[in-house]
């Protein structure tokens, strides 16, 4: 099971490995082959090709189509990392409302002030209240 979806796995060299194609076609179906491949490479996830006998087992289990000629397998931990990188909803950190920092502009006028991101709502925003 991966994210509540049953994924066929095989024991290969003492490690449980999951069918990457089945993961791509179920959990990651909203992403392109290139997106999945590039993310897998970026995460350093290696893909092990199954043997012809293992491929036949995957076909019979319904994880692979009969016409498939090969199948990549990844460990369950790697599958969890890959799926999490696509499916986890992470929001950017929020700053406290009162967060600010001092600024000094090195120009002829040498303006100083405080930058308060929560008050910034336009690229042209200037607050006279923040000027010292």
Backbone torsions as a table, in degrees:
resi	resn	phi	psi	omega
1	UNK	NA	136.5	177.5
2	UNK	-141.0	115.8	-176.1
3	UNK	53.9	37.5	177.5
4	UNK	80.1	2.3	-179.8
5	UNK	-107.6	129.5	177.2
6	UNK	-71.1	124.7	179.4
7	UNK	-120.1	132.3	180.0
8	UNK	-68.1	135.3	177.8
9	UNK	-130.4	155.3	176.9
10	UNK	-128.7	150.4	174.9
11	UNK	-89.7	112.6	-178.0
12	UNK	-124.3	119.9	-178.6
13	UNK	51.6	40.7	176.7
14	UNK	79.3	4.2	179.5
15	UNK	-120.1	138.8	173.9
16	UNK	-74.0	124.6	179.1
17	UNK	-123.0	141.4	-177.6
18	UNK	-107.5	152.2	-177.9
19	UNK	-74.5	112.6	-177.9
20	UNK	-64.5	-37.9	179.4
21	UNK	-62.7	-40.7	179.3
22	UNK	-67.0	-39.0	176.7
23	UNK	-62.0	-44.7	-179.7
24	UNK	-63.0	-37.7	-176.3
25	UNK	-83.3	-12.2	179.8
26	UNK	-113.8	-73.7	-175.3
27	UNK	-68.4	-36.4	-175.1
28	UNK	-109.3	27.4	-174.9
29	UNK	-64.5	-18.3	179.4
30	UNK	-85.8	2.2	-178.4
31	UNK	-118.2	148.8	-177.5
32	UNK	-77.3	162.7	176.6
33	UNK	-55.4	-44.8	-178.3
34	UNK	-63.9	-40.5	178.3
35	UNK	-61.3	-45.1	-178.8
36	UNK	-66.8	-45.2	179.6
37	UNK	-61.2	-48.2	-178.6
38	UNK	-63.1	-39.5	178.8
39	UNK	-67.4	-40.5	178.9
40	UNK	-60.9	-45.2	179.0
41	UNK	-65.1	-43.9	179.9
42	UNK	-61.5	-34.1	179.2
43	UNK	-82.9	-3.7	179.7
44	UNK	71.9	30.5	-179.1
45	UNK	-90.5	120.4	179.5
46	UNK	-90.7	145.0	-177.6
47	UNK	-113.1	125.0	179.7
48	UNK	-102.5	129.0	178.9
49	UNK	-77.7	137.5	179.4
50	UNK	-82.1	161.2	178.5
51	UNK	-77.4	165.7	176.5
52	UNK	-57.7	-36.4	178.3
53	UNK	-66.6	-43.9	178.9
54	UNK	-65.0	-38.5	177.9
55	UNK	-61.3	-40.4	178.0
56	UNK	-63.3	-39.0	176.5
57	UNK	-62.5	-41.8	179.0
58	UNK	-64.9	-38.9	176.8
59	UNK	-62.6	-47.0	-178.7
60	UNK	-65.4	-29.5	178.8
61	UNK	-80.7	-7.3	179.0
62	UNK	86.2	7.8	-179.6
63	UNK	-80.5	-25.5	-177.2
64	UNK	-130.7	146.3	175.8
65	UNK	-69.6	156.1	-179.1
66	UNK	-59.8	-31.6	-177.2
67	UNK	-77.4	-9.8	-176.4
68	UNK	-66.4	142.7	-178.7
69	UNK	-105.2	-17.7	178.9
70	UNK	-157.9	165.0	179.9
71	UNK	-151.7	132.4	175.9
72	UNK	-88.8	142.4	-179.4
73	UNK	-123.9	139.0	176.8
74	UNK	-128.7	157.3	-179.1
75	UNK	-67.9	160.8	-179.7
76	UNK	-62.4	-40.2	178.9
77	UNK	-61.7	-43.7	178.6
78	UNK	-65.1	-38.7	178.2
79	UNK	-62.8	-41.3	178.3
80	UNK	-63.7	-42.9	178.4
81	UNK	-62.9	-44.9	-178.8
82	UNK	-62.9	-48.8	-179.8
83	UNK	-63.4	-41.5	-179.9
84	UNK	-61.4	-37.3	-179.2
85	UNK	-64.6	-25.3	177.8
86	UNK	-96.3	-37.8	-168.2
87	UNK	-98.9	-21.7	-177.7
88	UNK	-69.9	128.1	178.2
89	UNK	-90.8	103.6	179.4
90	UNK	-110.8	130.0	177.7
91	UNK	-97.6	146.5	176.9
92	UNK	-63.4	150.2	-179.3
93	UNK	-62.5	144.3	179.6
94	UNK	-101.2	135.5	177.6
95	UNK	-83.0	149.8	174.6
96	UNK	-60.9	148.0	-178.8
97	UNK	-54.6	-33.4	-176.0
98	UNK	-89.8	3.7	-177.6
99	UNK	-64.7	133.2	175.9
100	UNK	-158.2	165.1	174.6
101	UNK	-145.1	154.1	-178.1
102	UNK	-77.3	144.1	177.7
103	UNK	-130.2	152.1	176.2
104	UNK	-139.5	125.0	-178.0
105	UNK	-99.5	120.6	-177.6
106	UNK	-84.9	79.4	176.3
107	UNK	-134.0	-173.5	-178.4
108	UNK	-59.4	-28.3	-177.0
109	UNK	-93.3	-19.2	177.6
110	UNK	56.7	46.7	-178.6
111	UNK	-63.4	145.7	176.0
112	UNK	-130.1	157.0	177.7
113	UNK	177.3	-166.0	178.1
114	UNK	-122.6	139.3	174.6
115	UNK	-102.7	121.2	179.3
116	UNK	-117.1	100.2	-175.6
117	UNK	-53.6	-34.1	-177.5
118	UNK	-65.9	-20.6	-179.9
119	UNK	-94.7	-6.8	-177.0
120	UNK	-84.5	115.0	-178.5
121	UNK	-130.6	6.9	179.8
122	UNK	-158.4	151.8	177.6
123	UNK	-69.2	-14.8	179.5
124	UNK	-103.7	8.5	-175.0
125	UNK	-68.8	127.8	173.5
126	UNK	-136.3	128.7	179.7
127	UNK	-109.4	118.5	177.8
128	UNK	-64.4	-30.9	-179.6
129	UNK	-62.3	-28.1	-177.3
130	UNK	-83.6	-10.9	-178.8
131	UNK	-79.2	140.4	179.2
132	UNK	-98.8	NA	NA
